[in-house]
Amino acid sequence: MDLADLVAAALAEDLGERGDVTSLVTIPEDARARGRVVARSGGVLAGRAFGEEVLRQMGVSGTWQAADGAVLSPGESVLGVDGPARAVLAAERTLLNGMSHLSGIATLTARYVDAARPAKVLDTRKTTPGWRALEKQAVAAGGGVNHRMGLHDMVLVKDNHLAMGGVDLLAAVARARAELPGVPVEVEADDLDGVRLALDAGADRVLLDNMDEATMREAVTLCAGRAETEGSGGMDLDGVARAAACGVDYVSVGALTHSAPALDLALDLD
């Protein structure tokens, strides 16, 4: 779903066939409204493209005071709006829902980025259906790095693939190299024998899954100069800091997109 279709669906979900019936019976048709979207709490802004599309479809003018990735202070103005009063109120909830959600992702990502330095923070495919591109843009706004967008742009071989496919890892990686030139190949390993096998197969990156710190440090040493390393598995803020201290190149964090609390944004009308 492209952005215009996603926003149209979100607006239609809220407005239904009759539109905002409360505004219809309380606000004159020719009334106009001005206001601003403000941050009620500190955080990182994301979702500007979503907000712009909501305003466009509702016929409301917007003047932006902050870009995606901007660090917001409580009370800071993000966006000025001006348009027909009924349209402003009809747009309000969809606008705030989307931008608060995406800004929450950016805000949480920034916290993980700070905790994980010098390792880079990756997102995952644990995203809201239909919202993946927007949520991954929000991760980038918070300083994170996008992992694969889907099943189509990276080979990631896990135990289930090998068991169900009835092939060994070396054969699977060799086939990927032959049939998918230029597509990165990552291999999951949960112990040092798995790391050695992934390296023998020629993986570009080894996913170190749920390893303790001692094992992860040794795995990083084994991979040095041969493959990138990615720490994964239940990564909270303390976990990414410990993984980074082990020397991994990346940490992947599903919580960035599936558990980020919304940033408190509100529309104040003049």
KEVO-917839 format. One record per residue (C-alpha): z, x, y; residue in one letter. Coordinates in Angstrom, 2 decimals. Layout:
# KEVO-917839
       c3       c1       c2  code
        Z        X        Y     A
...
This chain:
# KEVO-917839
       c3       c1       c2  code
     0.00     0.00     0.00     M
    -0.94     1.43     3.40     D
     1.38     1.26     6.37     L
    -0.27    -1.76     8.01     A
    -0.08    -3.79     4.79     D
     3.52    -2.76     4.15     L
     4.61    -3.79     7.65     V
     2.66    -7.04     7.44     A
     4.40    -7.87     4.17     A
     7.82    -7.06     5.64     A
     7.19    -9.25     8.67     L
     5.83   -12.09     6.56     A
     8.92   -11.94     4.34     E
    11.12   -12.49     7.41     D
     8.99   -14.94     9.40     L
     7.62   -17.11     6.59     G
     5.15   -19.85     7.53     E
     7.02   -21.20    10.55     R
     8.06   -18.02    12.30     G
    11.37   -17.60    14.11     D
    12.40   -21.25    14.41     V
    15.59   -20.41    16.31     T
    13.66   -18.68    19.09     S
    11.13   -21.52    19.02     L
    13.78   -24.06    20.03     V
    15.78   -21.85    22.42     T
    13.41   -19.52    24.26     I
    10.55   -20.59    26.57     P
     7.13   -19.56    25.35     E
     6.41   -17.52    28.49     D
     9.77   -15.69    28.60     A
     9.68   -11.90    28.45     R
    12.27    -9.39    27.25     A
    12.97    -5.71    27.70     R
    15.43    -3.57    25.79     G
    16.00    -0.34    23.97     R
    16.78     0.82    20.47     V
    19.85     3.02    20.54     V
    21.72     5.11    17.98     A
    25.20     3.75    17.39     R
    26.09     6.88    15.43     S
    24.80    10.44    15.33     G
    22.00    11.37    12.97     G
    18.36    12.36    12.60     V
    15.51    10.05    13.58     L
    12.73     9.09    11.19     A
    10.37     6.15    10.81     G
     8.57     6.25    14.13     R
     5.21     5.42    12.53     A
     6.79     2.39    10.87     F
     8.31     1.27    14.16     G
     5.05     1.69    16.04     E
     3.24    -0.46    13.51     E
     5.85    -3.23    13.71     V
     5.51    -3.33    17.49     L
     1.70    -3.26    17.30     R
     1.53    -6.18    14.90     Q
     3.99    -8.20    16.99     M
     2.29    -7.47    20.33     G
     5.30    -5.63    21.79     V
     4.98    -2.47    23.92     S
     7.06     0.54    23.03     G
     8.04     3.68    24.94     T
     9.51     6.39    22.74     W
    12.25     8.73    23.89     Q
    12.58    10.67    20.61     A
    10.32    11.96    17.85     A
    10.87    12.10    14.10     D
    13.28    14.92    13.34     G
    15.16    14.56    16.65     A
    18.93    14.96    16.36     V
    20.52    11.88    17.92     L
    23.90    11.51    19.60     S
    25.82     8.22    19.58     P
    24.51     5.99    22.37     G
    21.23     7.87    22.72     E
    18.14     5.78    23.42     S
    15.31     6.11    20.91     V
    12.78     3.52    22.00     L
    12.19     1.16    24.89     G
    10.55    -2.21    24.13     V
     8.87    -4.73    26.43     D
     7.04    -7.92    25.51     G
     7.20   -11.65    24.93     P
    10.83   -12.52    24.23     A
    10.02   -14.44    21.07     R
     8.02   -11.52    19.72     A
    10.72    -8.98    20.54     V
    13.33   -10.99    18.65     L
    10.98   -11.66    15.75     A
    10.27    -7.93    15.42     A
    13.89    -6.80    15.79     E
    15.21    -7.00    12.24     R
    12.14    -5.57    10.49     T
    11.97    -2.77    13.06     L
    15.65    -1.86    12.68     L
    15.74    -2.26     8.89     N
    12.88     0.18     8.36     G
    13.88     2.74    10.95     M
    17.58     2.66    10.03     S
    16.73     3.20     6.36     H
    14.33     6.06     7.03     L
    16.61     7.68     9.61     S
    19.43     7.49     7.08     G
    17.30     9.48     4.64     I
    16.53    12.08     7.30     A
    20.20    12.30     8.26     T
    21.40    12.81     4.70     L
    18.62    15.32     4.05     T
    19.73    17.39     7.04     A
    23.24    17.59     5.56     R
    21.85    18.83     2.25     Y
    19.59    21.33     3.99     V
    22.59    22.81     5.79     D
    24.60    23.01     2.56     A
    21.78    24.53     0.48     A
    20.64    27.40     2.68     R
    18.79    29.61     1.90     P
    17.42    27.44    -0.92     A
    14.96    24.70     0.03     K
    15.85    21.05    -0.62     V
    13.35    18.95    -2.58     L
    13.12    15.19    -2.89     D
    12.21    13.38    -6.13     T
    10.28    10.32    -7.31     R
    13.44     8.19    -7.07     K
    12.04     6.18    -4.18     T
    11.70     2.53    -3.20     T
     8.48     1.11    -4.69     P
     5.82     0.98    -1.99     G
     7.89     3.10     0.41     W
     7.44     6.54    -1.20     R
     5.20     8.05     1.48     A
     7.50     6.84     4.27     L
    10.65     8.00     2.49     E
     9.18    11.41     1.78     K
     8.13    11.70     5.43     Q
    11.77    10.98     6.30     A
    12.90    13.78     4.00     V
    10.55    16.14     5.82     A
    11.91    14.92     9.18     A
    15.38    15.95     7.97     G
    14.20    19.45     7.08     G
    13.58    18.90     3.37     G
    10.49    19.74     1.33     V
     8.44    17.18    -0.55     N
     8.21    17.60    -4.31     H
     5.29    15.94    -6.10     R
     4.15    12.66    -4.60     M
     3.68    11.13    -8.03     G
     2.68    11.79   -11.60     L
    -0.78    12.82   -10.46     H
    -0.31    16.01    -8.42     D
     1.90    18.29   -10.54     M
     2.39    18.92   -14.24     V
     6.12    18.74   -15.06     L
     6.70    19.27   -18.78     V
     9.98    17.95   -20.18     K
    11.40    17.73   -23.69     D
    10.25    14.13   -24.08     N
     6.63    15.09   -23.46     H
     6.71    17.76   -26.16     L
     8.53    15.54   -28.67     A
     6.29    12.53   -28.15     M
     3.09    14.55   -27.91     G
     3.74    16.66   -30.96     G
     2.65    19.88   -29.22     V
     4.44    23.08   -28.35     D
     5.01    24.24   -24.80     L
     2.56    27.14   -24.84     L
    -0.24    24.83   -25.94     A
     0.67    22.23   -23.31     A
     0.65    24.74   -20.45     V
    -2.58    26.31   -21.70     A
    -4.23    22.89   -21.73     R
    -3.00    22.18   -18.21     A
    -4.50    25.45   -16.99     R
    -7.84    24.70   -18.67     A
    -8.19    21.03   -17.74     E
    -6.35    20.89   -14.38     L
    -7.22    24.08   -12.49     P
    -5.21    24.46    -9.31     G
    -2.56    21.91   -10.30     V
     0.94    23.48   -10.30     P
     2.80    23.59   -13.62     V
     6.57    23.24   -13.81     E
     8.62    23.33   -17.01     V
    12.13    21.97   -17.53     E
    14.68    24.17   -19.28     A
    18.30    23.40   -20.05     D
    19.27    26.78   -21.53     D
    18.17    30.41   -21.41     L
    15.98    30.13   -24.49     D
    14.11    27.34   -22.69     G
    13.73    29.54   -19.63     V
    12.27    32.38   -21.70     R
     9.84    29.99   -23.37     L
     8.75    28.58   -20.00     A
     8.12    32.09   -18.71     L
     6.17    33.04   -21.84     D
     4.04    29.94   -21.29     A
     3.27    31.01   -17.73     G
     4.94    28.22   -15.78     A
     4.71    28.40   -11.99     D
     8.24    27.02   -11.62     R
    11.14    26.54   -14.00     V
    13.42    23.53   -13.52     L
    16.98    24.62   -14.40     L
    18.46    21.35   -15.58     D
    22.24    20.79   -15.54     N
    23.09    24.47   -16.02     M
    26.51    25.93   -15.30     D
    26.64    28.62   -12.64     E
    26.76    31.60   -15.00     A
    23.72    30.37   -16.93     T
    21.86    29.53   -13.73     M
    22.45    33.03   -12.32     R
    21.07    34.61   -15.49     E
    18.11    32.23   -15.46     A
    17.30    33.22   -11.88     V
    17.38    36.90   -12.91     T
    15.02    36.21   -15.81     L
    12.57    34.37   -13.54     C
    12.59    36.92   -10.72     A
     9.00    37.88    -9.86     G
     7.61    35.64   -12.61     R
     8.28    32.03   -11.58     A
    10.01    29.98    -8.91     E
    13.31    28.33    -9.81     T
    14.59    24.82    -9.11     E
    18.17    23.73    -9.67     G
    18.50    20.10   -10.71     S
    20.89    17.58   -12.16     G
    23.55    15.60   -10.29     G
    23.29    17.70    -7.16     M
    25.88    16.71    -4.56     D
    26.61    18.75    -1.42     L
    28.90    21.15    -3.28     D
    26.44    21.40    -6.13     G
    23.51    22.44    -3.96     V
    25.68    25.08    -2.28     A
    26.68    26.51    -5.66     R
    23.09    26.46    -6.91     A
    21.90    28.21    -3.74     A
    24.55    30.88    -4.27     A
    23.04    31.48    -7.72     C
    19.76    32.40    -6.01     G
    17.48    29.46    -6.87     V
    14.43    28.88    -4.68     D
    14.83    25.09    -4.61     Y
    17.33    22.34    -5.34     V
    16.09    18.82    -6.09     S
    18.22    15.88    -4.97     V
    17.47    12.30    -5.97     G
    20.24    11.00    -3.68     A
    18.15    11.79    -0.60     L
    16.07     8.68    -1.17     T
    18.04     6.49    -3.58     H
    21.51     6.71    -2.02     S
    21.17     7.51     1.69     A
    23.25     5.19     3.91     P
    21.30     3.62     6.76     A
    21.71     5.15    10.20     L
    23.24     2.64    12.60     D
    20.47     1.71    15.07     L
    20.62    -1.35    17.30     A
    18.49    -3.18    19.84     L
    20.18    -3.68    23.21     D
    18.40    -6.19    25.44     L
    18.40    -5.74    29.20     D
